[in-house]
Each structure stands twice: as C-alpha cells, then as structure tokens.
Amino acid sequence: MEKKRLLLITQEMEPYTEGNDISALVGKLPKYFNDTGYELRILMPRFGVVNERRHRLHEVVRLSGMNIIVDEDDYPLLIKVASLPNSRLQVYFLDNEEFFKRKMVFEDENGTPFSDNAERAAFFCKGAIETVKKFGWAPDVVMCHGWMTSLIPLYLRTAYKTEPIFANSSLVYGLFDSQRAFEGGDHFLQKAAINNITKKDLEPYREGDQVSMHKGAIHYADAVMIGSESINSDVEYLSDVADKPVLNWQEDMLSASGEFLRGLLEHQEA
C-alpha cells in the first residue's frame, strides 16, 4: 500500500528551538509518524537561535533562489536542510537574512515583539507553499503548528486554491497557547494580503477589535489539533470550528494524533 504523505509545517521544534509546547510536541511527531508509515516533509523557519554548525545545516541550491513578495517588497528565500537527529528524516529550513538573522525568535531581549512579525509570518507561509511546489510533492495532509503558520490555511484555500499539488490535501491546524496569538492588528492583515486575497478573505481573522491568527486559521482549516493543556476547548475563537474534527489535548498526544490523522484520511477517501 502506498504511503500517505504528511507535510508538517511548524514555527518551532526540538532540538532546534526549545522551551515551549510547540517545540516539545512537534519535536516528537516526525519520528512517530515516520515509524507509523507516513512519508514526511518538514519545514520550519531558520531562526537565528538555530545553530547551523551544531545541526549541520547546508543550503539546498536547487530549492533556493526564489523571491517572495510581501506587501510589494521582494525578499530572497534560501532553503537549508539538516538531518533530524536519530532518524533518517530531513528538516527544511526557510531562511532570509532580514527576517531570521536575529538571535531571538519573536521578541527582543526586553520582551518587545519585533515590529516585522507580520511580514515574517507572511514570508514564511508563502515561502513554505512555494517550496513544496518546487518539491513537486503532493501531500495528503498539511499539518500546520503555531500562530506563525496560521496564514497557510488561508493561502491554500484562496490564493492557491487552483494549485494541483494541494488539490486533495486535508488541512490540520495545530493550536498552541501563545502570547503572539493576537499579532499586529490591521498591520498584520495588510501584510497577509498576498496575490488576489481580498478583505473578505481576511475577515475570519478578526475578533472584535483584534486580529486572531488562531481564529482565521481555524476557519480555513479542515480540522484542529489542540497542542497545549492550558487551552480550554470552549474558548471563544473555537466557535469557528463548527462541525470540524477537533483533537483536544491529552496526555498521549502522539498516539492520539495518529488516530486523529487516520480518521481524517478515512473520511478523505470515503
């Protein structure tokens, strides 16, 4: 039987970043899914905290060289790769000197959010999609983890809705507790508006006077996976889930994730 293809796009994962729910859970998922029979591709940003020498990153020349447009500005995209320790899996890192050189992730040493977090998110999400197009590899499931990936469901259901690579992909959004879940307000929406995306397309990201990346991603995703114990499953922005499948946080998230994905794929094939 042909292996199902899982595209895992995450803002963070161990051992490259540490200290939060996303890094800890996502660091375990690739080996688990690989061992249970999936074919994987893994993408994340090459933040400045990722030690290139220790993790032996090197550039993938055939994938690099694209320019990603964010709000009419062009930013070069470099793709680097490293082997995930204790596995045969590779992790592809999306890099850009302007966005990812700094030695912090989303905030400076004083805890102040970077003013270009919205641009960084739009660059990463669009860059991830364009990289997978270059792979020529059609995923059965696209699993996005963390607020920085929250634009991918939007992009795949609007700007890239006619892209054949993703025509049959189910979209899962991994929801984690994050200070940055309300990021950038109208500035965020302006930077998110790539290609032919309209104000109406972006409206699901609004929550009152704020912009909620979780709310928008949930609206466009096919299913939701709650990766933080601290998230109450009846929080307001989860009202957008409606009748979509939801995996609530539990002690054994690995086997629960496996069952959840099997259920989605069975539904996809029905």
Secondary structure, DSSP 8 states (H G I E B T S, - for coil): ----EEEEEES--TTTS-SSHHHHHHHHHHHHHHHTT-EEEEEEE--TTS-HHHHT-EE-TTT--EEEEETTEEEEEEEEEEE-TTSS-EEEEEE-HHHH-SSSSSB-TTS-B-TTHHHHHHHHHHHHHHHHHHHT---SEEEEESGGGTHHHHHHHTTTTT-GGGTT-EEEEEE---GGGS--HHHHHHHH--TT--HHHHGGGEETTEE-HHHHHHHH-SEEEE--TTS-TT-GGGGGGTTS-EE---S-HHHHHHHHHHHHHHHHH-
